[in-house]
Amino acid sequence: MSDLNERIDIYDINREKTGRTRPRHGEGSKLVPGEFMIYVLALLENERGGYLITRRTLDKKWAPGQWEIPGGGVSAGETSRDAVSREALEETGIDVSGLEPVSVYTYINEDAESGDNYFCDIYHFRKDFAPEDVKVQEDEVLEWRDATASEIRDIQAGDGFLHYERIREALENEG
């Protein structure tokens, strides 16, 4: 569950901290041109080549019921790496804190009209997990699946899969 008092660090276009923070939600949270926050996504791949995907709850303000991979915003004072470990554990019960990522792919989004300015780090981890290891955060996640790349592509072709093109780019850019 997101904390209404949560704050985020503000970064410049060079991904340098500005020394300022903002509320994550509500009044005063809109970023102006040149201000950025950081989001993280966890691409969790098991030994069978399946990816842990989650479906957003239907009460979400943005993209309710859509399929995605675990992730969220980096809180003030938190590193991107710490945030991806926290988000993966909170949303899925899978602990990646002691793992080295296979790769990290970063992209930038700047939308002056909406103030949706961010860097997004996609971390790819390989870790075997069994269905009983997955413990979803019920106020964030409606359901989960262990899906192949082909199944994710099919979801994208149907109802859509959040961040699909960026995840595809991240996987294509690996070694």
N, CA, C and O of each residue as an XYZ file, in Angstrom:
700
protein
N       0.854     -1.187      0.000
C       0.000      0.000      0.000
C       0.888      1.235      0.000
O       1.847      1.296      0.770
N       0.602      2.199     -0.824
C       1.436      3.390     -0.905
C       1.144      4.331      0.250
O      -0.003      4.531      0.650
N       2.213      4.897      0.768
C       2.124      5.818      1.890
C       1.890      7.224      1.346
O       2.662      7.712      0.521
N       0.817      7.879      1.812
C       0.488      9.221      1.330
C       1.529     10.251      1.739
O       1.597     11.327      1.145
N       2.348      9.937      2.752
C       3.389     10.858      3.194
C       4.738     10.554      2.553
O       5.731     11.212      2.864
N       4.786      9.563      1.662
C       6.029      9.178      1.018
C       6.601     10.346      0.222
O       5.869     11.096     -0.425
N       7.926     10.485      0.283
C       8.613     11.530     -0.469
C       9.592     10.890     -1.433
O      10.060      9.772     -1.215
N       9.896     11.611     -2.500
C      10.858     11.164     -3.501
C      11.973     12.190     -3.620
O      11.755     13.382     -3.408
N      13.172     11.720     -3.961
C      14.265     12.620     -4.298
C      14.023     13.156     -5.705
O      13.467     12.463     -6.557
N      14.446     14.395     -5.938
C      14.353     15.023     -7.254
C      15.737     14.980     -7.892
O      16.736     15.336     -7.268
N      15.778     14.538     -9.148
C      17.016     14.438     -9.922
C      16.956     15.398    -11.097
O      15.877     15.799    -11.533
N      18.154     15.772    -11.618
C      18.207     16.585    -12.831
C      18.355     15.665    -14.043
O      18.378     14.443    -13.895
N      18.454     16.238    -15.221
C      18.532     15.478    -16.460
C      19.754     14.565    -16.505
O      19.756     13.579    -17.243
N      20.790     14.875    -15.731
C      21.999     14.058    -15.667
C      21.929     12.991    -14.569
O      22.914     12.318    -14.269
N      20.748     12.860    -13.988
C      20.477     11.897    -12.925
C      21.286     12.203    -11.663
O      21.671     11.303    -10.917
N      21.523     13.452    -11.454
C      22.181     13.913    -10.240
C      21.107     14.398     -9.279
O      20.173     15.087     -9.690
N      21.230     14.045     -7.996
C      20.272     14.534     -7.001
C      20.381     16.047     -6.892
O      21.479     16.603     -6.888
N      19.240     16.703     -6.805
C      19.219     18.159     -6.683
C      19.275     18.597     -5.226
O      19.503     19.773     -4.944
N      19.071     17.675     -4.305
C      19.012     18.017     -2.884
C      17.594     18.342     -2.434
O      17.359     18.615     -1.257
N      16.648     18.311     -3.374
C      15.254     18.589     -3.040
C      14.457     17.284     -3.041
O      14.831     16.307     -3.690
N      13.358     17.295     -2.301
C      12.415     16.173     -2.316
C      11.022     16.718     -2.580
O      10.783     17.921     -2.480
N      10.122     15.836     -2.912
C       8.720     16.181     -3.159
C       7.852     15.076     -2.613
O       8.310     13.947     -2.437
N       6.578     15.397     -2.339
C       5.650     14.318     -2.000
C       5.485     13.405     -3.212
O       5.487     13.876     -4.350
N       5.346     12.126     -2.977
C       5.159     11.162     -4.076
C       3.766     11.306     -4.691
O       3.587     11.109     -5.892
N       2.787     11.650     -3.858
C       1.396     11.753     -4.316
C       0.783     13.056     -3.805
O       1.262     13.655     -2.842
N      -0.286     13.475     -4.475
C      -1.068     14.601     -3.983
C      -0.497     15.953     -4.330
O       0.295     16.105     -5.261
N      -0.926     16.941     -3.547
C      -0.536     18.326     -3.792
C       0.979     18.496     -3.706
O       1.626     18.000     -2.784
N       1.526     19.208     -4.691
C       2.960     19.479     -4.711
C       3.795     18.351     -5.280
O       5.022     18.380     -5.183
N       3.143     17.348     -5.878
C       3.896     16.201     -6.373
C       4.250     16.284     -7.860
O       5.073     15.505     -8.341
N       3.638     17.220     -8.593
C       3.900     17.302    -10.030
C       5.310     17.816    -10.287
O       5.724     18.843     -9.749
N       6.033     17.082    -11.119
C       7.386     17.480    -11.480
C       7.337     18.479    -12.637
O       6.505     18.364    -13.537
N       8.229     19.445    -12.597
C       8.311     20.444    -13.656
C       9.406     20.011    -14.635
O      10.216     19.145    -14.307
N       9.440     20.607    -15.839
C      10.493     20.234    -16.793
C      11.880     20.331    -16.153
O      12.210     21.300    -15.468
N      12.678     19.289    -16.403
C      14.030     19.244    -15.845
C      14.119     18.540    -14.505
O      15.220     18.295    -14.011
N      12.973     18.206    -13.903
C      12.948     17.463    -12.644
C      12.503     16.028    -12.929
O      11.577     15.793    -13.705
N      13.180     15.077    -12.287
C      12.906     13.665    -12.519
C      12.881     12.886    -11.213
O      13.509     13.273    -10.228
N      12.149     11.789    -11.225
C      12.193     10.821    -10.134
C      12.702      9.521    -10.737
O      12.990      9.463    -11.933
N      12.815      8.477     -9.921
C      13.274      7.184    -10.431
C      12.235      6.117    -10.108
O      11.737      6.028     -8.985
N      11.920      5.309    -11.118
C      11.114      4.104    -10.967
C      12.011      2.896    -11.199
O      13.042      2.996    -11.864
N      11.614      1.758    -10.651
C      12.333      0.510    -10.861
C      11.347     -0.582    -11.241
O      10.191     -0.565    -10.817
N      11.814     -1.532    -12.044
C      11.035     -2.707    -12.413
C      11.910     -3.934    -12.214
O      13.110     -3.892    -12.486
N      11.315     -5.035    -11.739
C      12.042     -6.280    -11.487
C      11.563     -7.350    -12.455
O      10.429     -7.821    -12.366
N      12.425     -7.724    -13.366
C      12.152     -8.816    -14.283
C      12.714    -10.078    -13.616
O      13.924    -10.305    -13.614
N      11.818    -10.892    -13.052
C      12.215    -12.066    -12.275
C      12.045    -13.317    -13.136
O      10.924    -13.728    -13.435
N      13.168    -13.914    -13.529
C      13.154    -15.088    -14.401
C      13.551    -16.323    -13.611
O      14.548    -16.312    -12.889
N      12.768    -17.389    -13.748
C      13.122    -18.629    -13.043
C      13.999    -19.505    -13.944
O      14.267    -19.163    -15.095
N      14.435    -20.637    -13.396
C      15.349    -21.519    -14.122
C      14.715    -22.161    -15.345
O      15.426    -22.683    -16.204
N      13.402    -22.133    -15.440
C      12.697    -22.716    -16.583
C      12.440    -21.685    -17.686
O      11.808    -21.995    -18.696
N      12.934    -20.458    -17.486
C      12.747    -19.422    -18.498
C      11.411    -18.710    -18.396
O      11.017    -17.995    -19.318
N      10.706    -18.896    -17.282
C       9.452    -18.196    -17.059
C       9.694    -16.914    -16.281
O      10.648    -16.807    -15.511
N       8.816    -15.948    -16.495
C       8.922    -14.663    -15.809
C       7.732    -14.496    -14.870
O       6.606    -14.851    -15.217
N       7.984    -13.962    -13.696
C       6.914    -13.713    -12.743
C       6.241    -12.402    -13.142
O       6.844    -11.332    -13.069
N       4.990    -12.504    -13.560
C       4.235    -11.310    -13.939
C       3.064    -11.152    -12.981
O       2.564    -12.129    -12.424
N       2.638     -9.924    -12.800
C       1.544     -9.638    -11.871
C       0.476     -8.817    -12.572
O       0.742     -8.099    -13.537
N      -0.728     -8.943    -12.064
C      -1.855     -8.167    -12.600
C      -2.278     -7.160    -11.542
O      -2.531     -7.528    -10.394
N      -2.355     -5.906    -11.921
C      -2.704     -4.822    -11.004
C      -4.147     -4.975    -10.519
O      -5.018     -5.438    -11.255
N      -4.380     -4.576     -9.264
C      -5.740     -4.624     -8.735
C      -6.644     -3.688     -9.529
O      -6.173     -2.758    -10.185
N      -7.923     -3.941     -9.463
C      -8.896     -3.183    -10.251
C      -9.181     -1.794     -9.689
O      -9.806     -0.976    -10.364
N      -8.734     -1.514     -8.461
C      -8.956     -0.200     -7.870
C      -7.783      0.766     -8.085
O      -7.780      1.871     -7.544
N      -6.789      0.347     -8.874
C      -5.647      1.221     -9.158
C      -6.099      2.434     -9.964
O      -6.950      2.325    -10.846
N      -5.523      3.587     -9.652
C      -5.856      4.828    -10.353
C      -5.375      4.773    -11.806
O      -6.073      5.221    -12.716
N      -4.188      4.224    -12.011
C      -3.606      4.120    -13.343
C      -3.522      2.648    -13.744
O      -3.019      1.830    -12.974
N      -4.000      2.304    -14.920
C      -3.909      0.975    -15.534
C      -4.463     -0.154    -14.664
O      -3.786     -1.163    -14.467
N      -5.678     -0.002    -14.143
C      -6.250     -1.075    -13.326
C      -6.422     -2.358    -14.133
O      -6.841     -2.326    -15.291
N      -6.094     -3.487    -13.507
C      -6.274     -4.787    -14.128
C      -5.252     -5.157    -15.191
O      -5.358     -6.223    -15.798
N      -4.271     -4.307    -15.427
C      -3.261     -4.587    -16.450
C      -2.161     -5.507    -15.902
O      -1.848     -5.493    -14.712
N      -1.594     -6.294    -16.798
C      -0.451     -7.147    -16.459
C       0.825     -6.334    -16.536
O       0.947     -5.424    -17.356
N       1.788     -6.675    -15.664
C       3.060     -5.966    -15.595
C       4.076     -6.840    -14.878
O       3.792     -7.984    -14.524
N       5.257     -6.288    -14.670
C       6.239     -6.917    -13.797
C       6.320     -6.070    -12.530
O       5.985     -4.886    -12.564
N       6.761     -6.655    -11.406
C       6.801     -5.902    -10.145
C       7.687     -4.667    -10.246
O       8.684     -4.657    -10.969
N       7.308     -3.631     -9.512
C       8.113     -2.423     -9.491
C       7.392     -1.281     -8.813
O       6.279     -1.435     -8.309
N       8.049     -0.124     -8.809
C       7.463      1.053     -8.192
C       8.467      2.182     -8.101
O       9.535      2.133     -8.711
N       8.118      3.189     -7.339
C       8.940      4.375     -7.197
C      10.020      4.226     -6.142
O       9.859      3.507     -5.156
N      11.127      4.926     -6.373
C      12.234      4.978     -5.414
C      11.921      6.078     -4.413
O      11.684      7.223     -4.797
N      11.919      5.737     -3.145
C      11.638      6.707     -2.079
C      12.854      7.579     -1.796
O      13.983      7.198     -2.104
N      12.624      8.741     -1.213
C      13.715      9.650     -0.838
C      14.713      8.918      0.051
O      14.328      8.225      0.992
N      15.987      9.077     -0.254
C      17.050      8.460      0.525
C      17.342      7.012      0.154
O      18.257      6.405      0.710
N      16.586      6.460     -0.767
C      16.730      5.061     -1.166
C      17.471      4.989     -2.499
O      17.307      5.866     -3.347
N      18.283      3.950     -2.690
C      18.920      3.752     -3.981
C      17.986      2.962     -4.894
O      17.049      2.311     -4.433
N      18.254      3.032     -6.170
C      17.482      2.271     -7.144
C      17.564      0.782     -6.823
O      16.550      0.085     -6.865
N      18.739      0.296     -6.509
C      18.951     -1.131     -6.212
C      18.178     -1.548     -4.962
O      17.559     -2.612     -4.935
N      18.216     -0.710     -3.932
C      17.447     -1.017     -2.716
C      15.952     -1.025     -3.013
O      15.218     -1.867     -2.496
N      15.503     -0.093     -3.843
C      14.075      0.008     -4.163
C      13.588     -1.212     -4.924
O      12.495     -1.705     -4.646
N      14.373     -1.719     -5.887
C      13.918     -2.882     -6.653
C      13.834     -4.108     -5.752
O      12.942     -4.940     -5.922
N      14.747     -4.229     -4.805
C      14.674     -5.343     -3.858
C      13.435     -5.221     -2.975
O      12.731     -6.203     -2.738
N      13.180     -4.016     -2.496
C      12.000     -3.778     -1.647
C      10.716     -4.055     -2.403
O       9.838     -4.757     -1.900
N      10.596     -3.507     -3.618
C       9.377     -3.680     -4.412
C       9.130     -5.148     -4.754
O       7.999     -5.620     -4.645
N      10.157     -5.870     -5.162
C       9.994     -7.290     -5.493
C       9.521     -8.067     -4.267
O       8.613     -8.893     -4.364
N      10.129     -7.806     -3.128
C       9.746     -8.505     -1.899
C       8.329     -8.132     -1.466
O       7.537     -9.010     -1.123
N       8.004     -6.834     -1.479
C       6.666     -6.396     -1.073
C       5.571     -6.969     -1.970
O       4.551     -7.454     -1.480
N       5.783     -6.911     -3.271
C       4.728     -7.293     -4.209
C       4.627     -8.784     -4.469
O       3.551     -9.285     -4.794
N       5.760     -9.515     -4.327
C       5.749    -10.936     -4.699
C       6.255    -11.892     -3.627
O       6.060    -13.103     -3.737
N       6.900    -11.367     -2.596
C       7.494    -12.242     -1.588
C       8.824    -12.827     -2.014
O       9.410    -13.615     -1.270
N       9.318    -12.466     -3.190
C      10.596    -12.991     -3.695
C      11.710    -12.023     -3.294
O      11.658    -10.834     -3.609
N      12.718    -12.552     -2.596
C      13.836    -11.745     -2.105
C      14.985    -11.789     -3.110
O      15.579    -12.845     -3.331
N      15.296    -10.650     -3.714
C      16.407    -10.553     -4.661
C      17.558     -9.727     -4.085
O      18.505     -9.401     -4.800
N      17.479     -9.388     -2.798
C      18.464     -8.478     -2.207
C      19.892     -9.007     -2.281
O      20.825     -8.212     -2.393
N      20.093    -10.306     -2.222
C      21.447    -10.850     -2.267
C      21.915    -11.249     -3.649
O      23.021    -11.765     -3.802
N      21.092    -11.019     -4.654
C      21.431    -11.427     -6.021
C      22.038    -10.283     -6.818
O      21.689     -9.118     -6.627
N      22.942    -10.631     -7.702
C      23.444     -9.663     -8.677
C      22.502     -9.721     -9.870
O      22.172    -10.813    -10.332
N      22.065     -8.585    -10.376
C      21.202     -8.622    -11.557
C      21.974     -9.123    -12.773
O      23.178     -8.896    -12.897
N      21.267     -9.805    -13.663
C      21.856    -10.228    -14.931
C      22.189     -8.985    -15.744
O      23.231     -8.915    -16.397
N      21.303     -8.018    -15.696
C      21.517     -6.757    -16.402
C      20.615     -5.686    -15.801
O      19.666     -5.970    -15.070
N      20.947     -4.461    -16.136
C      20.118     -3.314    -15.771
C      19.973     -2.467    -17.031
O      20.961     -2.121    -17.680
N      18.742     -2.141    -17.361
C      18.440     -1.332    -18.529
C      17.722     -0.082    -18.028
O      16.775     -0.181    -17.248
N      18.164      1.080    -18.467
C      17.574      2.341    -18.018
C      17.040      3.131    -19.204
O      17.677      3.219    -20.254
N      15.866      3.699    -19.012
C      15.333      4.632    -20.004
C      14.792      5.850    -19.279
O      14.609      5.844    -18.062
N      14.542      6.897    -20.057
C      14.076      8.155    -19.487
C      12.743      8.534    -20.138
O      12.535      8.313    -21.331
N      11.863      9.099    -19.347
C      10.579      9.600    -19.835
C      10.437     11.038    -19.348
O      10.644     11.328    -18.169
N      10.086     11.926    -20.259
C       9.828     13.312    -19.859
C       8.537     13.770    -20.522
O       8.434     13.812    -21.748
N       7.560     14.110    -19.700
C       6.256     14.561    -20.181
C       5.924     15.853    -19.442
O       5.384     15.829    -18.336
N       6.255     16.980    -20.069
C       6.082     18.287    -19.430
C       4.624     18.562    -19.074
O       4.347     19.208    -18.063
N       3.699     18.085    -19.885
C       2.284     18.361    -19.638
C       1.775     17.688    -18.365
O       1.075     18.308    -17.564
N       2.129     16.426    -18.185
C       1.622     15.691    -17.018
C       2.579     15.752    -15.823
O       2.187     15.447    -14.697
N       3.835     16.147    -16.071
C       4.827     16.135    -14.994
C       5.317     14.735    -14.690
O       5.903     14.500    -13.633
N       5.086     13.801    -15.601
C       5.486     12.408    -15.421
C       6.897     12.229    -15.979
O       7.100     11.637    -17.039
N       7.858     12.757    -15.235
C       9.263     12.753    -15.648
C      10.025     11.761    -14.780
O      10.037     11.872    -13.554
N      10.661     10.787    -15.432
C      11.358      9.783    -14.624
C      12.434      9.058    -15.410
O      12.432      9.009    -16.640
N      13.353      8.498    -14.638
C      14.277      7.489    -15.125
C      13.664      6.171    -14.672
O      13.115      6.095    -13.573
N      13.747      5.142    -15.491
C      13.244      3.831    -15.101
C      14.359      2.810    -15.283
O      14.900      2.656    -16.377
N      14.695      2.116    -14.201
C      15.713      1.070    -14.224
C      15.013     -0.282    -14.209
O      14.253     -0.586    -13.290
N      15.273     -1.091    -15.233
C      14.723     -2.439    -15.295
C      15.848     -3.397    -14.907
O      16.844     -3.521    -15.620
N      15.679     -4.066    -13.779
C      16.648     -5.048    -13.288
C      16.181     -6.439    -13.686
O      15.022     -6.794    -13.472
N      17.083     -7.226    -14.263
C      16.773     -8.598    -14.653
C      17.496     -9.540    -13.689
O      18.724     -9.550    -13.607
N      16.708    -10.324    -12.966
C      17.254    -11.289    -12.020
C      16.877    -12.700    -12.446
O      15.790    -12.923    -12.978
N      17.773    -13.650    -12.213
C      17.442    -15.063    -12.389
C      17.451    -15.704    -11.012
O      18.450    -15.670    -10.293
N      16.313    -16.287    -10.665
C      16.186    -16.961     -9.369
C      15.071    -17.989     -9.493
O      13.976    -17.686     -9.966
N      15.364    -19.187     -9.068
C      14.314    -20.190     -9.128
C      13.323    -19.922     -8.000
O      13.714    -19.621     -6.872
N      12.080    -20.033     -8.309
C      11.031    -19.864     -7.308
C       9.910    -20.839     -7.621
O       9.603    -21.111     -8.781
N       9.316    -21.350     -6.577
C       8.180    -22.262     -6.705
C       6.908    -21.473     -6.439
O       6.965    -20.413     -5.816
N       5.763    -21.962     -6.896
C       4.507    -21.245     -6.648
C       4.282    -20.909     -5.172
O       3.748    -19.848     -4.851
N       4.682    -21.796     -4.291
C       4.478    -21.529     -2.861
C       5.394    -20.429     -2.321
O       5.162    -19.920     -1.224
N       6.426    -20.057     -3.074
C       7.322    -18.966     -2.668
C       6.708    -17.595     -2.934
O       7.097    -16.605     -2.315
N       5.757    -17.542     -3.850
C       5.167    -16.265     -4.252
C       4.053    -15.893     -3.276
O       3.081    -16.628     -3.100
N       4.222    -14.741     -2.654
C       3.246    -14.209     -1.695
C       2.941    -12.783     -2.128
O       3.670    -11.852     -1.783
N       1.862    -12.615     -2.886
C       1.572    -11.297     -3.441
C       0.990    -10.345     -2.407
O       0.341    -10.755     -1.444
N       1.241     -9.077     -2.634
C       0.691     -8.001     -1.821
C      -0.727     -7.750     -2.335
O      -0.911     -7.128     -3.381
N      -1.718     -8.230     -1.605
C      -3.089     -8.263     -2.106
C      -3.698     -6.901     -2.403
O      -4.615     -6.816     -3.220
N      -3.225     -5.839     -1.773
C      -3.774     -4.523     -2.095
C      -3.126     -3.923     -3.350
O      -3.550     -2.865     -3.815
N      -2.111     -4.584     -3.896
C      -1.430     -4.132     -5.117
C      -1.631     -5.104     -6.282
O      -1.720     -4.693     -7.439
N      -1.702     -6.409     -5.957
C      -1.662     -7.448     -6.975
C      -2.930     -8.298     -6.928
O      -3.267     -8.871     -5.892
N      -3.623     -8.374     -8.052
C      -4.839     -9.174     -8.173
C      -4.506    -10.651     -8.345
O      -5.131    -11.515     -7.730
N      -3.520    -10.928     -9.183
C      -3.084    -12.302     -9.428
C      -1.689    -12.272    -10.023
O      -1.182    -11.213    -10.395
N      -1.069    -13.447    -10.111
C       0.258    -13.547    -10.701
C       0.316    -14.798    -11.565
O      -0.514    -15.700    -11.449
N       1.324    -14.824    -12.436
C       1.581    -15.975    -13.292
C       3.065    -16.125    -13.520
O       3.833    -15.172    -13.389
N       3.450    -17.324    -13.860
C       4.784    -17.644    -14.343
C       4.609    -17.764    -15.851
O       4.083    -18.769    -16.329
N       5.043    -16.755    -16.614
C       4.753    -16.691    -18.039
C       6.025    -16.714    -18.881
O       7.047    -16.140    -18.504
N       5.944    -17.376    -20.006
C       7.057    -17.372    -20.952
C       7.047    -16.047    -21.719
O       6.074    -15.296    -21.667
N       8.133    -15.776    -22.422
C       8.205    -14.568    -23.248
C       7.095    -14.582    -24.298
O       6.522    -13.539    -24.612
N       6.795    -15.754    -24.837
C       5.734    -15.885    -25.832
C       4.366    -15.561    -25.228
O       3.549    -14.896    -25.865
N       4.119    -16.019    -24.023
C       2.844    -15.727    -23.355
C       2.708    -14.233    -23.053
O       1.624    -13.663    -23.179
N       3.802    -13.613    -22.658
C       3.773    -12.167    -22.408
C       3.491    -11.421    -23.708
O       2.729    -10.454    -23.715
N       4.093    -11.857    -24.797
C       3.844    -11.249    -26.111
C       2.367    -11.395    -26.479
O       1.777    -10.468    -27.036
N       1.761    -12.548    -26.173
C       0.340    -12.756    -26.450
C      -0.536    -11.829    -25.611
O      -1.536    -11.305    -26.101
N      -0.162    -11.626    -24.352
C      -0.912    -10.697    -23.491
C      -0.823     -9.290    -24.075
O      -1.817     -8.566    -24.127
N       0.367     -8.914    -24.511
C       0.569     -7.596    -25.118
C      -0.310     -7.433    -26.355
O      -0.912     -6.378    -26.557
N      -0.383     -8.466    -27.176
C      -1.179     -8.407    -28.401
C      -2.671     -8.326    -28.097
O      -3.438     -7.800    -28.903
N      -3.087     -8.839    -26.947
C      -4.495     -8.806    -26.564
C      -4.826     -7.535    -25.810
O      -5.063     -6.486    -26.410
N      -4.841     -7.634    -24.503
C      -5.224     -6.502    -23.654
C      -4.077     -5.550    -23.336
O      -4.301     -4.476    -22.778
N      -2.865     -5.929    -23.681
C      -1.703     -5.083    -23.404
C      -0.960     -5.504    -22.155
O      -1.534     -6.083    -21.234
N       0.321     -5.204    -22.140
C       1.212     -5.520    -21.024
C       2.016     -4.265    -20.751
O       2.709     -3.770    -21.640
N       1.938     -3.742    -19.536
C       2.609     -2.478    -19.210
C       4.123     -2.585    -19.397
O       4.738     -3.583    -19.021
N       4.695     -1.570    -19.967
C       6.144     -1.462    -20.185
C       6.675     -2.512    -21.164
O       7.880     -2.761    -21.203
N       5.797     -3.129    -21.952
C       6.199     -4.249    -22.801
C       7.386     -3.904    -23.708
O       8.377     -4.634    -23.732
N       7.291     -2.806    -24.449
C       8.361     -2.475    -25.402
C       9.684     -2.242    -24.691
O      10.736     -2.632    -25.197
N       9.643     -1.612    -23.527
C      10.885     -1.359    -22.779
C      11.478     -2.652    -22.226
O      12.698     -2.814    -22.201
N      10.623     -3.573    -21.784
C      11.106     -4.865    -21.300
C      11.730     -5.636    -22.459
O      12.792     -6.241    -22.309
N      11.073     -5.612    -23.606
C      11.617     -6.275    -24.802
C      12.985     -5.678    -25.164
O      13.929     -6.416    -25.447
N      13.087     -4.352    -25.156
C      14.368     -3.683    -25.433
C      15.426     -4.101    -24.432
O      16.570     -4.364    -24.806
N      15.049     -4.165    -23.152
C      16.013     -4.540    -22.114
C      16.570     -5.935    -22.384
O      17.779     -6.144    -22.295
N      15.709     -6.880    -22.709
C      16.147     -8.248    -22.965
C      16.999     -8.328    -24.241
O      17.975     -9.075    -24.293
N      16.626     -7.561    -25.257
C      17.402     -7.565    -26.503
C      18.787     -6.953    -26.317
O      19.725     -7.318    -27.025
N      18.922     -6.025    -25.371
C      20.199     -5.345    -25.158
C      21.154     -6.095    -24.237
O      22.280     -5.652    -24.012
N      20.707     -7.230    -23.704
C      21.599     -8.037    -22.878
C      22.662     -8.683    -23.744
O      22.403     -9.117    -24.866
N      23.864     -8.735    -23.194
C      25.020     -9.354    -23.767
C      24.880    -10.020    -25.057
O      25.853    -10.564    -25.580
